[in-house]
Amino acid sequence: MKLNAIPVAAIALCAACAGRLPAQMPEAAPNVLMLMREQIKPGREAAHEKSEEAWSRIFRKGNLAAHYLGMTSESGPPEAWFLLPFDSFAAMEKVNAEITRSPVASEFEAAGAADAEMRTGSRVWLAIFRGDLSYRPGDAMTSLPKCRHVAVTLLRIKYGHDAELAQAAKLLIDADERAMSDQPVLTYQVISGGPSGLYLIFSPMPSLARLDEAPARTAEARRDMGEHNRERLGTLAAETVQSSENLLFAFNPRMSYVSGKFAAGDPAFWKVAPEAPSKPAVRRKRAAKPAHPTP
């Protein structure tokens, strides 16, 4: 993770809010999301994973009440994203202060320097939850511990078209409800660190089989939408969307630091202790060879 983009302790902003959010995480989507997006040097993905394990070792060592989810790209350029949710910006400030006072805070600098060697760049976004643009967010949070992948759509809308976006989302959500779609969606609006009009749409999945089912699921929802609403959706999309990008990620337990309650949702996957850093080999002195006897 990139520490120098924000105050050192702010990377501990987590799926917990000063100890409260871990209990809420399976039921409710967090109100605020910090997303740290790192671009990884090609061919350095494995080394980057090892460098990221240093963070979770430090957090465990300090028994910090802060958690985060790490994930790596399965499409597009090599990237690592870290999701750090909490329930308010005031909570972010509070957690920041608590981590700064932690005895392990001094270890962040070395971990950050090692991690920086694996990156070509990074960016930090702050986003707020948009429940009106989300589909069954409670189901998404409940199933999250068992998810292995997440599809992310980066949607950027034209300036001043937020109302049209809400209308389009309502048409899609109503159609999904009628079709009884089992794919939940979480939507966040980026308010700092990115371009205006940027939305992040997360679709967590237990397996990539969900992608095989997606065409049929979409076709059924559009059929239930009706001709009039399909035409209306097409018009709204043309008026509203400036650009979109679809990415696929895999959750990585070695690059994550989750609460015990979250890990209990699938302990075989999440309770993976990070490897201890390798120790330099100790060179042993060779015993002196006995002198040859004088003839």
C-alpha positions, 0 to 999 in steps of 0.5 A: 500500500502507498502510505505517502499519499495520505497521513501514515495511519490513514491506510489503516482506515478499514472495514472497521470504524474504531471497532464498530464496523466489523460487527456491521460489515456482513449486514450493511454497506459502509457509508464511506470507502477509501480505495487505494489503486496501485499500478504494479510493474509488469513481472513484479506481481509476485514480489509485490504480493510479498511486500504487501504481506508486510502490512498485514504482519505489522497490523497483526503485530500491533493488534490494530482494530483496523481492516482492509480487503486487497485484490489484484487485477485479472483483466487490464494492466497489473494493479492492486486495489485496497478497499478501506471502508468505514462509516463516516469521515469523522471515523476516518480521522479517529482511526487515523489518530489511533493508529498514529499512536500505535507502537507499530506506527514506526514500522510503516515507513520501511514497509512503504519504501519496499512496496514502492519499488514494485509500483509505477504509480498509485492513486487514492479515491474517497467515495460515498455509498449510493444506496439508491444506485445499488441492488440488494446491498445487504446481500452483497455484504452478507456474501462477501466473505465467500466471494473470490472475485469482484467485477468493477465498472468505472462509470463516468457521467456527463456533468450535470446528469446525476438525476438522469443516472438515478432514473436509469439506475431505477429502471435497471434495479426494478427490472432486476427485482422482477427478474429476481436476479441473484447478483447484488451490486454496490455503487459508490460515488467518488467525491475526492481524488478522481475526476468529477462524475466518477462512480464505482460499481462493484459486483462481488462473485463467489466464482467466475461462473457468474460471468457465464450466467451474466448474458442470460441474467441480463436478457431476462431483466431486459425482457421484464423491463418492457419495450417502453422502459428499454427505449427510455433506458437507451435514451438515458444512457446516451444522454448520461454516460461519458465513458465506462470501463469494466475490470475484473479482480480476485480477492487476495487473503495475503494482501488483506487484513480482515476481522476475525468475524469476517474471516469466520465466514470462510476461514479456510480462505481468509485465515492465511497467515502471511509468510514471515520475511526471509532471513539472510543466510548465516555464513559459517566460518570454515574450519582451518585445514590442518597443516601438512606435517613437515617431511 
